[in-house]
Amino acid sequence: MTSDRGERTHIPKHPSFVKILALLSQARWHNISVLALSQYLAVFFVLNDISNWKTVITDWVLHLIVLSGLLIVAAGFLINNFYDREKDLINRPNRTLFEAYLDKDLAVMLYLLLNAVALVISLAISVRAFVYYLVFVFLLWMYSHKIKKKPMAGNLMASFLAIYPFFAVFIYYKLHNVYVALYTFLIWTLLYTRELVKDLESLKGDLLLGYKTLPVIIGKLNSLKYLRFVLAVDCVVFVLFYRHTYHALPSAGTYALCVALVLVMLLVSTFVRASYTLISIWHNAFRLLIFIGICFLAIESQWSFVY
């Protein structure tokens, strides 16, 4: 009996594979995958002629640029979870408890390691790349540590940081296509609006822990009114893009028009009496719209012909 008890005490509580799964969850592997996909779609179908795919595949500098960005983004998710664990226990307890299998000390070590590896890789590219990604690391830390808790500024910075890795690829290829810049702006508007929805979704935890987000400062009802205003502006922006680009970029224009229609439906749904119960649906809708928008980078075949 004693022997059995002794053996049981040596059974590890948290097997390694569970910690790996917790790490992948904390690092938001699905978000990282979508980011990688979007960057390569932009490179293959927007910044290059698809017939030059062999040149792109063998461009080691491009792959290092993308890898550096992905490692820093993964590290950013880790440090963000580090600061938000108490809030997340309130807003999404099940996933947070699972992610807690990866203890905080190890998460911080991995955060430092991922950033260090990314910066070393960027230095191998160039000093300018190193400085660019060093700024990225600093901004992600500032966002997680301080700015995230501030109204408006947190939403703006979060949406900006989401597209920051794209600029590295755009700079590398010396982008001068104004339509690509406008399309990127469209995606940014969806990212920003999604951040507003996320604040509504996490209001309970933000309120209890003193996060000064917009819903905490001005209240849930006023935040909903502001969301309606932003949705209306988004609709106008997408319709204008459709109107001015449909003939030159038919696929991207069609996407913009479809998004405008979805945004109208989302706007109408905010006036439903039980609209607060739809917040998670709004969040998932924006995630889907953003993903489809990324896919349309490949679907649109006229990028390289329009400047």
Salt bridges, closest charged atoms under 4 A:
ASP84 OD2 - LYS148 NZ 2.09
ASP88 OD2 - ARG92 NH2 2.89
GLU99 OE2 - ARG28 NH1 2.88
GLU99 OE1 - ARG92 NH1 3.72
GLU99 OE2 - ARG95 NE 3.62
GLU195 OE2 - LYS198 NZ 3.53
GLU201 OE1 - HIS283 ND1 2.83
ASP206 OD1 - LYS87 NZ 3.21
